[in-house]
Structures are given as structure tokens and as C-alpha cells.
Amino acid sequence: MSQRNHGRRPIQEVPVSGSTSKAKDHVSYSKPDGEKLGESKFKEACAKIQASVQEYLEKHGDILDSSSEDEDPDEKNQGDGTSVLESIMEKYSQSGGEDLGKTRQFLQDAFKSGTNVCLICIASVKRVEPIWSCQTCYSSFHLHCIQKWAKDSVFIQSESLQERETKASLEWFCPKCRTSYSQKQIPQEYYCFCGKETNPENHPWILPHSCGSLCERPLQPKCGHLCLLLCHPGPCPPCPKIVRTPCYCGGMGPTVRRCCNKEWSCQKSCKNLLACGQHKCEELCHAGACPPCPRTSIQKCNCGQRTAQRPCAEPNWQCDKVCGRMYNCGYHRCDTMCHKGDCGDCPLLGQRTCPCGKTTMFLPCTEDVPPCGDTCGKLLQCGIHQCSARCHRGPCGNVSDKQCRCGSKHKEVPCSKEFICDTKCKRMRDCRRHVCNRKCCPGDCPSCEQACGRTLSCRNHKCQSRCHHGPCFPCSQLVELKCRCMRTSIRVPCGREKSTRPPRCPLPCQLPPPCHHLQLIPHRCHFGSCPPCKLICDKVLPCSHKCLANCHSAVLVQVKDVHKAEGPWDSRVKPRQEVQELPCPPC
């Protein structure tokens, strides 16, 4: 039988009647000899077709079952994934590398159709479409999608800055990991994964979007070596080079190790001399500098007049005494707190200046330099204004007339303090939904800290990001799409379960037969009603013989209304389909 009619019930027209006898008169099963001969030939032809279809399915069934309905036709012609993967890893394996880390998952996903989904348009990324890959999360997006995404983000920021009348650098962010990029980094051309070639050609024996040459990107963490894989998606694998390195403390000589694991500990005491110069490090062999010495010792202060029990890690300390030793002038004493070494010459000897520093004089240390009478002009503590008083001794005054940050009020405050008024900002934040309400806001309103909470495009979840302007990011959750029997399932992005066809289940159907038989002919799991029963009825007739006709216990028939409309006001009843049990034909 043709597969197009598989799963459909034959439709027969049966008029509605009130008695069973009329139905028996209407449905006649007696056929002439010519019609029986044609029916037998038809059954023979159907049997031949069924046999040929079954033979084809036995040969190519695995290919038909494993084929994806959403697979790109171009991907069916690609080369063997195993051989391509071996060619990519050839140089890496020759250098002793085996563990690819996260790179293996990216390489395996590159051979599967439908695994790479653009999170902007929620569509599969095909091998012939130009893409752009994030440098942090390595997610791939359609080139035209990421260009529109970046330009829209920059445009929204520029509008916001124009309203605030401020200047700032414009940035856009990766839709998945939120890595920031400058406006100059908006992608303009289609590059391969390693960035050497523009517009790489699609070849069936290399990875999609790859140039096929060595990657040669610097490995991370930086060790001076380059990646030996062919141009590939995702992060570069660990460095496979073999080097000779000593342990952290240097107690054990260099040993042969992988470059990615070249730092190692001998698990013995470090024994390196600590910063105190007296004790050695007792920690196990460790990376980095040794910790401060945990021991204590009796130490003298800087001036040497006092001693105290102090940690070895803090050898320099001051007591609370002023030095008080006489300068060489014989008139003044050192007023510096506890210090090391000689006190030096008297600071009042030699060339000195007036308090403002504009006039120079030579006076003995016993005489003070008088003010010069000029304007002081010293820079105040605020770092902006200058002292307007005449040359004077002592600190300068620090009170000035200041404007608040938002520019709405003025007040005399100490120059070292910032004047902040109580006026609340009424500008809208970057989300365009909430008011800033910050006191004395200079115009750079902070980002909104409230949760977005809007329903995502999937209509099932809400946005968990901070309140933002524009559409929300696509839903990142996955949902299961199951077959009729719930035993076969696939995972699809949330929101695509209605547009994605359910998985093809290879398991047998478990629905109970609609007819009187205990079991139908075995067939695979499916949606909708089961195909019509092809078994023999096998019911006992009144004459004690068994019915040899095809099963007719559950037949889909089309029922028409036999009542005629009395006028145009009577609405016509459309024919309906019902599953009915037809009587057995005469013996």
C-alpha cells in the first residue's frame, strides 16, 4: 500500500437512519465475479509494492531514521567527521598532546547540524553563512545579526548621552556572556576562526568557517608557544610542549613536564630565607613569594632608645618620642619623631624664603623670615583654587563659594569638601522605565538596579536581567520535546517547541486497538490515530461460520444529514466523520 495513505482511515458515506436493517440494506457486500477478479489483482499488486518498500527500508532504514528534517542540504555532502578531526589534531598529537579540554566539545558540535544556534535570531547557523565569534565565550552569531545588534546598542547609548549632554565611550556587549566591545570593534568582514583569512571558502573536508591552516594563536596562559591545531572554533587546547622546570622552591632539579603543567610542588619544606633575614620558610613548596615571618623577636626602634617584642616581619618601627637632639647650629633641636641616622643640618640655616615662597633671603637661623607682602597664591587643599590672602604664616583658609554637582545651588563650604544639594534627579535611567531619584545627580545617572521581570518571547519565563531598554535577551533555558509514547525526546530552546517537529520515535506503538482485536499489526510510534486494522474480522456469524472480511469494528465513515432544509433560514449541517462499527457481511 502507498505510504501516503498510511495512518488514514478509508472514508465511506453512510446515511443516518433509525434502524439497523436499513443500514444492512444500504451496505451490500455481494460482488460479481469480474469485480472479485480485479480486486484479487489489486491485492497482488499491493503486496508486490509492499515487499519492495520493505526491502528498501531494510537496506536504507538507518539512514532515513538518523536524518534530521532540519538538516541543511549542504551539510549532507560534508566529509567524514572522524577524518577531519584527525587532520585538525595531527600537529597537536605529534607534539604529545592528548587532552583537548573544552576544545573537543566545540569541535564535535561543529560536525552536528543544528547545534550552533544564533541567540539573536534563534535560527541554526549553517556552514555557508558568514558568522562572528565572541572572543570570550566563543559563541557564533550570524554576521548580519551581530552587526545590527551592535549598531542598535550604540545608537541607544548615543541617544541617552545626548539627553544628558555628556561624553563617554560607546560600547556594545556580547548577547551571551556580556563581554564589552568598543564601537570600533563592530565586525565588518567575515573572518575564519583564527582571523587570518577573510571570507573562508566552504570545503567539505575542513571545518565550517575554517581556513584549514594552522591556528598559531598564542596559547593561554601565555607560555611563548602557539596553537598547533588547524583553524578551529572554541578556545585553544592546553600547551602540549615538553619542558624541563624545577619545583617552586628550587629544592629539586628540573624535571620533564608538559608546558601547560610546568609549575609543580615537591611537597617538601621551602627553606628559603624570609625577608627578616633570620628565619627560613617552613611552608611546603609553594608558588609565589614566601609569606611574612610568623615569629617574633626583640627589636629596637628607629632612634634606638626603646626595645620591644615585635613580629619579625615588621622590623622598622617608631616610638612616641621626639628626637630632641641639638642641631649643629647650637640653638635649635630636632623636632622629628623617632628616626634613623643623623639629624642633619639645621633647617633654618642658609637660603630661606618668605611664607609664600616668592622672596628669597639669607638670614641667621635665630631670625624668622618676614612676610613679603605679596599675594599668597598657594594651592589650597581642594587642588583647584589658590589662596587670595597676603603672604602669611600658618595654613591658608579653605572656605570658598561652591556650586553643587547638579549645578542648581551655590553655597560657601570648606574648599576640601564637596557640596551636595538635596535636589532629586528626575531624569530617566538607561532602562527608560524608572526615574533616577539620586540626590544632586551630575547627569551620569547610574544603571537601573531593579529586575526586569518582563515576560520573554517564549511566554513561559520572565527576564532575570537588570531592568534594561529594548527587547529582552532570548530565553536561555531548554525544554524537552517528546513523542506520542513519551519514550523518545529531544531538547530544544524554550519557545521553539511549537515550531519544531516532534522526534521520530523508533519504538513500537503502544496505543490500544480501536477495534475488537487484542493487537494490531506492529507499527512505529506515531501521532494521531492508528492505521486501519488489516486483520480478518474473525467474528462468529449467526450461521456459526467466522467472518472472513477485513476488520470493520472501527471504520471512519462520513455521515450526512438526510433531512432536507425547509427554507433558506435553515442552516445546512456539514457532513461529519464518525468511527462506527459496521455489521458483518452475509456469509
N, C-alpha and C positions, 0 to 999 in steps of 0.2 A: 504494500500500500504506500502511496506517496506520503512523504514526511510532512508535507504542508498541511494535510488534514489530520495529522496526529494530534490527539488531545481534544478534537472536536466531536460532538455527537451528531449523528445524522438527524436531520430535522424532517419530520413528517407532519402533514396537516391533518388534524382530526377535529371535526366539528363538535361543539358542545351539545350533548344530548342527555336526556334524563334517564335512559335505560341502557343496560349493558347489551341487550340483544341488538339494538340499532347499531352499536359500535361494532358488534361482530359482523353484522351485515355489510357495514361500510368497509371494514378491513378484510380483504379477501387474500388468501394465501395459495389458492389453486392457480397454477401456471401451466400454460400449454407446453408441448414438447419442444418447440423451437426456442422458446424463451429459456427453458431449462438448459438446452444445449449451449446457448450464448452465455448463460450465467456460469456454466462449468468452464468454458474457455476463459472467461474473465477472471475466474478464481485461479486458473493455471497461470495466467499472465501476472497476476498479483503475486503469486508465490515465487515466480522467477525474479520479479523485481525485488521482492523482499530478500531473497537469497543473495542477490548481487549487492544490495545495500549492506547486508550483514557482513559479507566478505570484505567490503571496502572499510567498514568500521573496525573490523578486526585488525586490518593492516595499518590504518591511519587513525585509530581511535585516540591514542595517546597524544598525537599532535593536535587533534581537534579539541580535546579536553583541556590541554595546557595552554591553548592560545587565548590571549586576552582580547576581549571585544574592544577595549580602548587602546590597543597597541597601535603604534604608528606603523603604517605600511613600510616606511623606510627602514624601520628597526628590524623587520623580518629578514632583511638581506645582510645584516651585520655579521661579522666573523665570529668564530668560536671565542667565548669569553675567557676560557682557560688559557688558550694560546696567547691571547692579547695580554692577559695578566702576567704570564710568564715572561713575555718580552719586556713589559714595563719593569719587572723586578730583576732583570738579568744582571745589570751592573751592580745593583744593591746586593744580590745574593753572592756574586763573586767576591765582594768585599767582606763577607762573613755575616751579613745582616739576615735576620730571620723574623724578628718581631717588628711588624709594621705599625703597631699601636692603632690609633684612630684612623690612620690612612687606609687600612684594609676595608673598613666599613664603607668609606667613600668610594673606593674602587669597586667593591661588589655592587653598590647601588647604581653605579654608572652603567652596568650591563642590564639592569632591570627596567622595564618600561613602566612608567607611571610612578616611580619612586621619587623623582625630583619634581616637586610642585612649587610653582611660583606663588609665594604667600601674598602677592599683591592682587593678582587676577584669579587666584585659586584654580589654575589650569596647569596641566602637565607641561614640563619643559622638554621639548623634543630635541633630538640630536642635530637638527638642521637649523634651529632658531638661534640667533645671536643672544648671548647671555652676559651677565655681570656677576662676579662672585665677591662676597664680602671678605675682607682680609682678616677678620676676627673669627666669625662663626663659619665661614666658607659656604654659606648658603647661596644658591644660584637663583637669579631672577631674570626674567626677560629684559633685554636691554631697553626696549621702549617703555616697559613698565617702570623700571628703576629711574629712568630719565624723567618721566612725568612725576613720579613720587618725589624726587629731589627738587625739581623746579617748583612744585606746589608748596613744599615745605619752606623753601627760601622765599617764595612770594608772600606766604602768610607772615613770616618773620619780618620782612621788609615793611609790610603794611603796619604791623604793630610798632616798629621803630619809628615810622613816620608820625604816628599819633603821639608818641612820647617825645618826639624831637630829640632823639639820642642816636648816637652812632655805636655800632657794635658789629663784630664779625658774624656773618650769616653762616649757619651750619645746617646740615641735614643728617638724618640718622638712618641706620640700617633697620629695615622693618622687623627683623627678628631679634638681634642682640642689642640694638640701640647704640651701636658704635657711631661716634660723631665723625663727620667728614666736612671739609670746608667746601665753599661754593666752587672753588677751582677744581675740586675732585669729582665733580659730576661727570660720569662716564660719557664720552663722546664716540668712542670706537669699540669695536668688538675684538677683544684680545683672547688669546689662549690662556690656559691656567697659569703658566709660568710667566706670561707677559712679554714673550719675545716676538710673537707673530701676531699681526692683525688679520682679522677675517680668516681664521684657520679653515681649511677645506675639510669637508665631511668625508672620511675614509672608513670603509667597513672594517679595516684591520687595525685601527687605533681607537683610542677612547674618544667619545664625542667631545667636541670643543677643545681638543688637544692638538698641538703642533707635531707631536711624535718624536721630538728631540729631547735631549736630557734637560731635566728641570733646572739644575745648577743654581737653585736659590740657597742663600746661607741658612744652614741648619740652626735650629733653636733648641736649647740655649747656644749662643754663639761660641763655636769652638774652632773656627777657621776653615772648616770643611764645607763642601757644597753637597746638595742633594743629588744622589746617583740614580733616582728613578726617572723614567720618562715623564714628560709633561703630564701632570696628574691633578685631580681635584683634592681638596682637603689639605690638612697640614702635612708637612714633610715628616717622614718617619725618624726615629732616633738614629744618631750617627753610628754607622757600622764599623768605622775605622778602629784599628788596633793600636794602642799607645802604651807607653811604659810610664807609670806615675807612682810616686811614693805615697804613703799614707798622710793624713792631715798633719800629724806631729813630726813627721820625718824620721821616726824611730825605725821604721822598716824600709828597706831599699825599694826601688821601683819594681813594680810587677806588671805583667802584661794584662791589660784590661780593655774592654770596649770603651770607645771615646765618650759615649753617652753615659757611662757609669764609671768614669775615670776617678772620681773622688770616692775615697773609701777610708774606713777607720780600722786600725789594727786592734782595737778593743783593749789597749794597754794604757797605763798612765802616761799623760802627756809629757811631764818632766821638763817642760820649757820654763825658763826663768821668767817670773812675773815682773810687772812694772815696778814693784817695790825694790827690786834688786837683791832681795834677801831669800825669798822662798821660791819654790818651784810649783808648777801647776799640778794638782793632784786629780784633775778630772780625767775621764777616759778620752782617748784620742778623739779630737773634735775638730769641726770646721770653724774657720774664723779666728779672731783674736781670743786670747785666754781671758777668762773673767777676772775681775778685780780680786786682789788677795784677800781672803776672808779672815786672816789672822790680825792680831793687834800687837803693838809694841810701844815702848816709852819713847816719845818724840819731843823735841824742843820746838818752841815757837820760832817765828822768823827772826825776832830780835834776840833770842837765846836766853831770855830772862825767866821763862817758865817751861816746865815739862808736864806732860800728861800722857795717859794711856789712850792711844788712838789707833784707828784702823790703819794697817799698812798701806792701804790704797789711797789714803789722804795724808801724805807726808807734810804738805805745806799748810800751816795754819797760823792765824794771828791771835795774839792775846788782846785783852781790852785796855792795854796801857799805851799812852802816847810816848813816843820815843824820848823826847825831852833832853836829848844831848845837845851841847853847845856847838853852834857853827864855828867855823874858823875865824869869823869876824870878832868874836868875843862878846857880842851884845845880844844876839838872838839865839833861841833854841829851836830845835826841830820839832814841829807840831804834827808830824806824820805819825799815823798809827804804826804799830809793830811792823818793822820791815827788815829786810836783809841788807847786809853790806854797809858801806859808809853813808853818812847823811849828805855828803856833798857840800858845795859852797852855799853861802847864804843867798837866798833868792833875791834879796834886796840890793846886792852888790852889782856894779856895772851899769849898763844901759837899761833904763826903765821907761815906761810910757805912762801917760795920764790914764785915768779910769776908762775913758772911751777908746784909748789906743791910737789916737791920731797924732799926739805930740810926744816926741822923744826927748828925754833929759838924762844927764849924768849927775846923780846926787849920791851922797853917802847913805849907807843903809840905815842911819839913825834918823833921816829926814824922809817924810812922805811926799810923794809927787802930787802937787796941787792939780785940781781940775783945770782943763784948758779953756773952758767957757764955750766951746763949740757944741753943736747938737750931738747927742749920744750916738744915735744911729745903729745901736746894736740890734741884732736879730732877736726877736722875742721867742718865747718857748713854742709859740704856735708854728714857727718856721716860715711865716708869711709876712708879718708886719715888723717894722723897726721902731725902736724907742724914739719918741719925739722930744724927750726932755733934754736939758743941757747936761753936759758931761758931769757925771756924779759917781759917788761911791755907793756900793751896795747893789742889790738886784734891781732890775728895771721893773716898772709897773706893767701889769699884764691884762688890764681891762680895756676892751675896745667894743665899738658898735658892730654887732654881727647880724647877718641875715641867716634865717633858718635854712634848712636843706631844701625845703619846697619853695622858698622864696616868697612866702606870704606874709612874714612878720620880721621885725627888727627888734633887737634888744642889746643892752650893754652887759656883757658877760666876760669872765676871765678869758683871756686870749687862748689859754691852753685847753679850754673846754669847748665842746661843740654845742651849739644852740639848736634844740629840737623843740618845735612847737607841738600843740595838741590837735592840729587840724588833720582830719582823716582823709585819706586819698579816696576819690570817687571814680578813679579810672577802672576800666575792666581789665582783669588779668588775662594771661595768654589764652585761657580757655574760652574767653568771650561769653562766659556764663555767670561768673561771680565777680563782685566788686573787691578791690584791693583792701580798703579799710585799714591800711597801715598808717600810723601817725607820721606826719611830716615826711611824706614819701617824695624823694627827689625825681621820680619819674620812671625809675627802673623797677617796676613792680615785680615782686617775686613770682615764681611759678605757682599755680594753684596746687594746694596740697590735699584737696579733697579727692575722694574716689569718684571715678567717672560714673559707674553704675548704670550706664545705658545698655539696653539690650543689643547684643551683637547681631550680625546678619544671619546667623544660624537660628535665631529666635528661641534658643534653648538656654543660653548662658548670658551673663552680664559682664561688661568690661571691668576688669580688675585694675586697670592702669589709673594713673593720676588723671584728674579732670583735664581734658585737652580740647583743642579746637579741631574741627573737621571730623571725618569719619573715623570710627574705631578700627583698630587692627583686626584682621581676621581671627576667628576663634582657633586657638591652638590645640584644642582637645580632639581626640579621636573617638569615634563611635564604631560599634560592631554592626555589620550588615549581615543578616543570616538568611539561610534558605528556608523553604517551607517547613522542613522537618527540624530546623534549629540545630543541626549537627555540623553544618559547614558554614563558616563565617569569614569575612574579611574586614579589615579596619580601614575606614575612610575618614577624611577630615569632617568635623562636625559641620553640618549644613549641606553636605553633598550626598547625604544618604537618600534623598528623594530623587536626585538626578542620576544616581549610579545604579546600574542594574545589579540585582542580587547575584551572588556567586552561583555558579553551576555546580550542583551537588552530584557527585558520582555514586552516592549511596542509593539503595532501592527505596521506592515509595512505601510509606507505612500507613497510608490512609485506608480506612475500612472500605470494602467494595460497596457501591451503592445498590448492587443487585443482591440476589439471594445466594450467590456463590460465596464460599468462605474466603477465596483468594483469587485475584485477577492474574493475568499473565504478568510476570515480573517486569517492571519498568523503573526508570530512574526517578528520583525525587523531582517534583515539578510544582509550579504554581497553577492555580485553577483546578477545575475538576479533572478526574482521571479519564483516560480514553475509554471509549465504549468497550464493554466486555465482549470478547470474541469467542467465549466458550459456548458449548452446546447447552441449551436450556436444561435438559435432563429432568424436567418435571414429569410426574406421572399423570397421564391423561385419564379421562373417565373410562376409556376403553382398556385401561391397565397397561397401555404402552407408554413409553417415555417420549417426550417431545424432543425431536432432533433438530429443531430450528435454532438459529443463533439466539443468544440470551436477549430477552426483551422485558426484563423485570424493571429496568430503569432506562427508559428511552426519552430523549428530549424531543418533544412534539410542539408544534405551533398551533395554538388554539385561537380560533376566530369566533367572534360573536355572531350567532345565527339570527339574532333579532334585527330586523330592518328598522332604520330610522323612520319615525313617523313624520318628521318635518325637519327643516333646517335648524330648528332650535335644539334638536337632539345632537349632542356631540358624538362623533364617531369613536368607538372604542378600538384602539390599536391592537393588533394581534399580539398575543403574549406567548412566551415559551414556558412549558412546564415539563417536569420529569414525571412520566406516568408509567404504570405497569400495564403492558398490553397483554391481552389474552393469548393463550397458546393457539396456534392454527389447528385446524382439524387433523386428525390422524391420517 
